[in-house]
Amino acid sequence: MYVPDAERWNHNIEYHPLLAAAVAGARNVLDVGCGEGMLARRIRRGGAAVTGIDPDARSIELARDQSGADDITYLRADFLEYPFEPESFDGIVSIAALHHMDTVKALTRMRELLRPGGTLAVVGMARNDFPADLPWEAAALLTSFKDRLCRAQWAHPSPVVWPPPQTYAETRRTAAEILPGVRYRRHVLWRFSLVWTRPNPAVPQG
């Protein structure tokens, strides 16, 4: 059954505002692993031109059906293989898609496609490393239980990959190596975020 965007909620949608805010002001945004396009539609409403890419045929079909007058470009393709020109975007976002790909290759590709001064924002999933991550797991379970009491969870139609190949600590180290100065943050609902702005040599630093 179709559910309007405004009535949807799940653990990914919870972090859509973070990603949209990170690329606010961008003119040309790429949504990697766009699924059925909810985040892409939100960013398009903010004024940016948006391209969504996803390898899942059903997801792209749903995205196109729901785009309406949003004129978003949706590509059914492998992000790591699609022949984008380098430095094509001044904003790149991705939610719950990084663990579907090789992390090193995906982050490297995102870095290459970002223009100087542009911002990359990723919300992803990783594995807990017990016992170090036990407090995070307890907090996630408690928060998720509370949220489910107050609102229904919308089940997205996109394929699921589990478990993620990397732990949170491994993801943080990998991101720091590929994206120097990246801002890594751990979030309660089994998610992390990476926000990185590509240095712009034309703009004096400090």
N, C-alpha and C positions, 0 to 999 in steps of 0.2 A: 504494500500500500504506500502511495506517495505521501511523504511528510514534508511540509514547507520548511525551508532552511531555518526560519525563525523559531520553529518548534522542535528542532533537533538538539540533542545533547549526547555526548559521550566523552571518553577520556581524551580523544584527539581534538574534538571541537572546543573543549575547555581551553586549549592553548592557541586557537585561531587568532584571538586578539593580540597575543604576543607577536606572532609572525606578521600580521597585518601592520602593526605599529612599527615593527623593525624596518619595513620597506616603505613606510609612508613617505610620499614625495617622489618615489621612483617613477620613471616614465614608462619603463619597459621591464616587466617582471616575468620570470620563468618559474612555474610551479612544477617541481620534480616529483613524480609519483602523485599526480593530481587526483587520482581516483575519479569519483563522479562529479568533481568540480566545485564543491562547496567553498573551499578556501579561495579558489580562483575567482569565483563570483564575488566574494566579499572584497577582494583586492580590486577587482574591476570597478566595483561601485565607488571606490576611492579615487578613480580617475586614471589609473595606470592601464596601459595596454598589457594584456596578459596572454601568455602562451602556457598551456598545460600539456604535459607529456606523461604517458603511462603505457605500459605494454599490454594491459588487460583490455580486451576488446569490449566486454560488457560495460566496464566502467566508463570508457570513452563514449560509448553509445549513450549511456545515461547522461553523461556530462553535456553532450551535444543537444540532447532532448530538452535539458533544463536550462540551457544558456539563454534562451529567449532573445532579447535585444542586446545582450551583453557583448556581442561580437568578440568572444574569446576564441583564440585559435587552439584547437585540441589536436594533439598528435598521438596516434597509437604507434609507439615506437620504444625501442630500448634507449634510455637516456645515455648510456655509456657509448652507444654506437651512432646515434643520430648526428649528422654532419652540420651541427651549428657552427657558425663562424666564431672564432675567439673574440672575447670581450663584446658579446652580443647584448648583454643585459646589465642594467644598473640595479636590479634587484633579483635575487633568487631565493625562493622559499621551498621548504620540503617538510612534510609531516608524516611520521610513521612509515617512511619509505627507505631510509638509509640502510636499515638492516636487511632489506631485500637485495642489496647490492654489495659488492666489495667496497668496504668503507674507504680504503685508501684511494681506489680508482674513482669512486664517486665524489669524494671531497676534492680531489685533484682536478677532476673535470669541472666541478662547480667553480673552483678558483679560476680556472682558465677562461670560463665563459663570463666572468664578472668584469665589468669595466672598472678602471681605477676610480676610487671614490664610491663605488657601489657597495651594497650590503647583502651579505648572505645570512639567512636565518633558517636554522634547522631545528625541528623538534623531533626527537627520535626515541627509540626504545633500546634497552640493553638488558643484560642479565645481571642479577644481583650476585655479589661475591660474598658468600656467607663465611663466617659470622659478621663480617664488617658491616654489611648492609642490612642487618636484621632490624635496626631501628627504622630505616626507610621503609622496609616491607611492612612493618607493623603500622606505621603512619599511613601508608597507602591503603591498606585493608580497612582501617578505621574510617578514613576519609571517603573511600569508595562506598562503604556501607551506608554512611550518613547521606551521601549524595543520592544513592539509589532509593532511599526512603522518601526523598523530596521530588524526584523527577525521573521520568522513564528514560532509559538509555536507547538511543537510536542505533540500530545495527547497520553498519555500512556494508555495501555490497562488494567491496574490493577483496581480493585474495589476502589471506593471513599467512604470515611466516612466523613460526615459533619453534624453538627459542632463537633469540637474536644471537649472532655469532660472537659478539664481543660483550665483555662486562662494561659497567659504567666507567671503571678506572681505565680500562684499555681504550675505550672510546675517547676519553678525555686526553690521554697521552697521544693517540693518533691524531686527533684534531689539532693539538698544540704543535705537532711537528709539521703539519701541512699548512696550517693557518696561524702563523705567528701572531700572538696577541689576541687570539680568539677568546671571547667571553663564554665560558662554560658555566652552566647552572644546572643543578639537580632539582627536579620538581617532584611533588608528592605523588602524583598519580602515574607512577611507573614511566616517567618520561624525563629526558634531559633536553636542554636547549644549547645551541651554539649560535652565537651572533658574531659576525666578523665583517669589518669594513676593509676593503682592499685599499692599501695605501695609494695615494694619488701624488706622484712626483711633482705635478704642476702646482700643488698647493703646499706652501711652506708649513712645516710642522713646528709646533710650540709657539 
